[in-house]
């Protein structure tokens, strides 16, 4: 579990380990390593290394050797301002999205688990003006190696668009695609993507208006088209809200997303056309659910509630997609769940 550890959050010291039992109850195990603001975590493809963003103005990313009861720091590498998302592919290229600089960095993880780079940086730009103050500047919020493709996708909340490129592996550089950008609806503020497991469909959770957008890829043209945008908040909810995270099940039947403010998980059914239908909304039993994750067997969903210092488990019905609260445990400023 990744956390915020800055001076305003002295109760958190780094990356923690928790146990989920077969019945869905949770136990706190140990502090794995002390490190600053490890706000997003991923594993290398061989599962030997853990990579983290260290979310601060003078941003860095770190690599750790995964040991039986701890993490051993191997390297720290420079990123841009406020890194908030990190991704890795089978070639050990590493992408980092940097919120306050509106950039995506390219690194590489070597065989020793050391981060090399940055090798290149892609700067996002605003092309359509917005009246939302959160969109005065580019704010890259996530980045992806698109499945079954050579495409790189940078999601920019501030520029309100998705940016597409590839990596020139001879020179370790970003190369813009011919279809380079997809402007998103209104001032929605795209934040995180999830990819359908068998279809060329992408779903974007949009932070600023609490919606989810369905994007369809035209594979022959390597282009993308917005098909649908779905609301996830009740019509009578008027308080401040920021949508946060999204994921899809392995069978491609259900999408889950979180809202901070409404403090809920939205459950959406994927229809045969790829369009979405909101079928339920449940409380996260805490405040500010920045991140969540399905367990590897998808029997449970675990939510990190940052502002109430707790993580909660929910049992998932694989037939209906519905969630049932099971347990919660104290956790210091939790913001990233990784199995």
Residue pairs with C-beta under 8 A, 6 or more apart in sequence:
1 15
1 16
1 17
1 18
1 41
1 304
1 311
1 331
1 334
1 336
1 337
1 338
2 15
2 38
2 39
2 40
2 41
2 52
2 334
2 335
2 336
2 338
3 9
3 12
3 13
3 14
3 15
3 16
3 37
3 38
3 39
3 331
3 332
3 333
3 334
3 335
3 336
4 12
4 37
4 39
4 55
4 306
4 333
4 335
5 12
5 13
5 14
5 35
5 36
5 37
5 38
5 333
6 36
6 37
6 56
9 332
9 333
11 309
11 332
11 333
12 332
12 333
13 31
13 34
13 332
14 31
14 32
14 33
14 34
14 35
14 36
14 38
15 31
15 32
15 33
15 35
15 38
15 41
15 50
15 52
15 64
15 71
16 28
16 29
16 30
16 31
16 32
16 331
16 332
17 29
17 30
17 31
17 32
18 26
18 27
18 28
18 29
18 311
18 329
18 331
19 26
19 27
19 29
20 26
20 295
20 300
20 302
20 313
21 27
23 326
24 299
24 300
24 313
24 314
24 315
24 326
24 327
25 313
25 326
25 327
26 302
26 311
26 312
26 313
26 327
26 328
26 329
27 329
28 329
28 330
28 331
30 69
32 69
32 70
32 71
33 64
33 70
33 71
33 72
33 73
35 52
35 54
35 62
35 73
36 54
36 56
37 53
37 54
37 55
37 56
38 52
38 53
38 54
38 62
38 336
39 52
39 53
39 54
39 55
39 84
39 335
39 336
40 52
40 53
40 55
40 84
40 85
40 86
40 291
40 335
40 336
41 50
41 51
41 52
41 336
41 338
42 50
42 51
42 52
42 86
42 87
42 88
42 338
43 49
43 50
43 51
43 66
43 338
44 50
44 51
44 88
44 92
44 109
44 113
45 88
45 89
45 90
45 92
47 66
48 65
48 66
48 113
49 63
49 64
49 65
49 66
49 74
49 109
49 113
50 63
50 64
50 66
50 71
50 338
51 61
51 62
51 63
51 64
51 86
51 88
51 94
51 109
51 115
52 61
52 62
52 64
52 86
53 59
53 61
53 79
53 83
53 84
53 85
53 86
53 96
54 60
54 61
54 62
54 76
54 79
54 83
55 82
55 83
55 84
55 99
56 82
57 81
57 82
57 100
58 81
59 78
59 79
59 80
59 81
59 82
59 83
59 96
59 98
60 76
60 77
60 78
60 79
60 83
61 76
61 77
61 79
61 83
61 86
61 94
61 96
61 105
61 107
61 115
62 73
62 75
62 76
62 77
62 115
63 73
63 74
63 75
63 77
63 109
63 113
63 114
63 115
64 71
64 72
64 73
64 74
64 113
65 71
65 72
65 74
65 113
74 112
74 113
74 114
75 113
75 114
75 115
76 115
77 107
77 115
77 116
77 117
77 118
78 118
79 96
79 98
79 105
79 118
80 96
80 98
80 100
80 101
80 103
80 105
80 121
81 98
81 99
81 100
81 101
82 98
82 99
82 100
82 101
83 96
83 97
83 98
83 99
83 105
84 97
84 98
84 99
84 141
84 142
85 96
85 97
85 140
85 141
85 142
85 143
85 192
86 94
86 95
86 96
86 97
87 94
87 95
87 142
87 143
87 144
87 145
88 94
88 95
88 109
88 145
89 145
91 169
92 108
92 109
92 110
93 106
93 107
93 108
93 145
93 167
94 106
94 107
94 108
94 109
94 115
94 117
95 104
95 105
95 106
95 107
95 143
95 144
95 145
95 152
96 104
96 105
96 107
96 118
96 143
97 103
97 104
97 140
97 141
97 142
97 143
97 154
97 155
98 104
98 105
98 140
99 139
99 140
99 141
99 157
100 139
101 123
101 138
101 140
102 123
102 124
102 125
102 137
102 138
102 139
102 140
102 156
102 158
102 159
103 121
103 122
103 123
103 124
103 138
103 140
104 121
104 122
104 124
104 140
104 143
104 152
104 154
104 163
104 174
105 117
105 118
105 120
105 121
106 117
106 118
106 119
106 120
106 121
106 122
106 167
106 172
106 173
106 174
107 115
107 116
107 117
107 118
107 119
108 115
108 116
108 117
108 119
108 172
109 115
109 116
110 116
119 172
119 173
120 172
120 173
120 174
121 174
122 154
122 163
122 165
122 174
123 138
124 138
124 140
124 154
124 156
124 158
124 159
124 161
124 163
125 138
125 159
126 135
126 137
126 138
126 158
126 159
126 160
127 159
127 161
127 181
127 183
128 160
128 161
128 183
130 136
130 160
130 187
131 187
132 187
132 189
132 208
134 157
134 158
134 189
134 208
135 157
135 158
135 159
135 160
135 187
135 189
135 208
136 158
137 158
138 156
138 158
138 159
139 156
139 157
139 158
139 159
140 154
140 155
140 156
140 157
140 158
141 155
141 156
141 157
141 190
141 191
141 192
141 207
142 154
142 155
142 191
142 192
142 193
143 152
143 153
143 154
143 155
144 152
144 153
144 155
144 193
144 195
145 151
145 152
146 152
146 153
146 195
147 195
150 166
150 167
151 164
151 165
151 166
151 177
151 222
152 164
152 165
152 166
152 167
152 174
153 162
153 163
153 164
153 193
154 162
154 163
154 165
155 162
155 190
155 191
155 192
155 193
155 204
156 162
156 163
156 190
157 189
157 190
157 191
157 207
157 208
158 189
160 183
160 184
160 186
160 187
160 188
160 189
160 190
161 181
161 182
161 183
161 184
161 190
162 181
162 182
162 184
162 190
162 193
162 204
162 215
162 224
163 180
163 181
164 176
164 177
164 179
164 180
164 181
164 182
164 224
165 174
165 175
165 176
165 177
165 180
166 174
166 175
166 177
167 173
167 174
167 175
168 174
168 175
177 222
178 222
179 221
179 222
179 223
179 224
182 215
182 224
182 226
184 190
184 204
184 206
184 213
184 226
185 206
185 211
185 213
185 226
185 229
186 209
187 208
187 209
188 206
188 207
188 208
188 209
188 211
188 213
188 229
189 206
189 207
189 208
189 209
190 204
190 205
190 206
190 207
190 213
191 204
191 205
191 206
191 207
191 243
191 244
192 204
192 205
192 244
192 245
192 246
193 202
193 203
193 204
193 205
193 246
194 202
194 203
194 205
194 246
194 247
194 248
194 255
195 201
195 202
195 203
195 248
196 202
196 203
196 248
196 252
196 270
196 274
197 248
197 250
197 251
197 252
198 252
199 252
199 274
200 216
200 217
200 218
200 219
201 214
201 215
201 216
201 217
201 274
202 214
202 215
202 216
202 217
202 224
203 212
203 213
203 214
203 215
203 246
203 248
203 255
203 276
204 212
204 213
204 215
204 246
205 211
205 212
205 243
205 244
205 245
205 246
205 257
205 258
206 212
206 213
206 229
206 243
207 242
207 243
207 244
208 242
208 243
209 243
210 231
210 232
210 233
210 241
210 242
210 243
210 259
210 262
211 229
211 230
211 231
211 232
211 243
212 229
212 230
212 232
212 243
212 246
212 255
212 257
212 266
212 268
212 276
213 226
213 228
213 229
213 230
214 226
214 227
214 228
214 229
214 230
214 274
214 275
214 276
215 224
215 225
215 226
215 227
216 224
216 225
216 227
216 274
217 223
217 224
218 224
218 225
227 274
227 275
228 275
228 276
230 268
230 276
230 277
230 278
231 278
232 243
232 257
232 259
232 266
232 268
232 278
232 281
233 241
233 259
233 262
234 262
234 281
237 262
239 261
239 262
240 261
241 259
241 260
241 261
241 262
242 259
242 260
242 261
243 257
243 258
243 259
243 260
244 257
244 258
244 259
244 260
244 289
244 290
244 291
245 257
245 258
245 289
245 290
245 291
245 292
246 255
246 256
246 257
246 258
247 255
247 256
247 292
247 293
247 294
248 254
248 255
248 256
248 270
249 255
249 294
249 298
249 318
249 321
250 298
251 318
252 270
253 269
253 270
253 321
254 267
254 268
254 269
254 270
254 321
255 267
255 268
255 269
255 270
255 276
256 265
256 266
256 267
256 268
256 292
256 294
256 301
256 323
257 265
257 266
257 268
258 264
258 265
258 266
258 284
258 289
258 290
258 291
258 292
258 303
259 265
259 266
259 289
260 287
260 288
260 289
260 290
262 281
263 283
263 284
263 286
263 287
263 288
263 289
263 305
264 281
264 282
264 283
264 284
264 289
265 281
265 282
265 284
265 289
265 292
265 301
265 303
265 314
265 323
266 278
266 280
266 281
267 278
267 279
267 280
267 281
267 282
267 321
267 322
267 323
268 276
268 277
268 278
268 279
269 276
269 277
269 279
269 321
270 276
271 277
279 321
279 322
280 321
280 322
280 323
282 314
282 323
282 325
283 325
284 292
284 303
284 305
284 312
285 303
285 305
285 310
285 312
285 325
285 328
286 303
286 305
286 307
286 308
286 310
286 312
286 328
287 305
287 306
287 307
287 308
288 305
288 306
288 307
288 308
289 303
289 304
289 305
289 306
290 304
290 306
290 334
290 335
290 336
291 303
291 304
291 334
291 335
291 336
291 337
292 301
292 302
292 303
292 304
292 337
293 301
293 302
293 337
293 338
293 339
294 300
294 301
294 302
294 316
295 301
295 302
295 339
296 339
298 316
298 318
299 315
299 316
299 318
300 313
300 314
300 315
300 316
300 326
301 313
301 314
301 316
301 323
302 311
302 312
302 313
302 314
302 337
303 311
303 312
303 313
303 314
303 337
304 311
304 331
304 334
304 335
304 336
304 337
305 311
305 312
305 334
306 333
306 334
306 335
309 330
309 331
309 332
309 333
309 334
310 328
310 329
310 330
310 331
310 334
311 328
311 329
311 331
311 334
311 337
312 325
312 326
312 327
312 328
313 325
313 326
313 327
313 328
314 323
314 324
314 325
314 326
315 323
315 324
315 326
316 322
316 323
317 323
317 324
